[in-house]
Amino acid sequence: MFFNIFKKKPVYPENAKYQLGDFVRFRHRGELHFGFIHEARVENGEVLYTIQMGGECPTFVYNYKEENIVGKVN
């Protein structure tokens, strides 16, 4: 437990359109799904998201491109 204080906090991308915890709509396997933004990172100039679907037993969609997200739910 002592060594956890020395870990660096991950840096969230400044150019990301969606922020942590945003509730978004996206297409996954041909269907429209809803989920929360769990994480974001930049790779090759593109913002890639990890989206959490579900609550009690969540499923994660990794490396989802920003351009493929339909939009934010109010």
Secondary structure by P-SEA (a helix, b strand, c coil): ccccccccccccccccccccccccccccccbbbbbccccccccccbbbbbbbcccccccccccccccccccccc
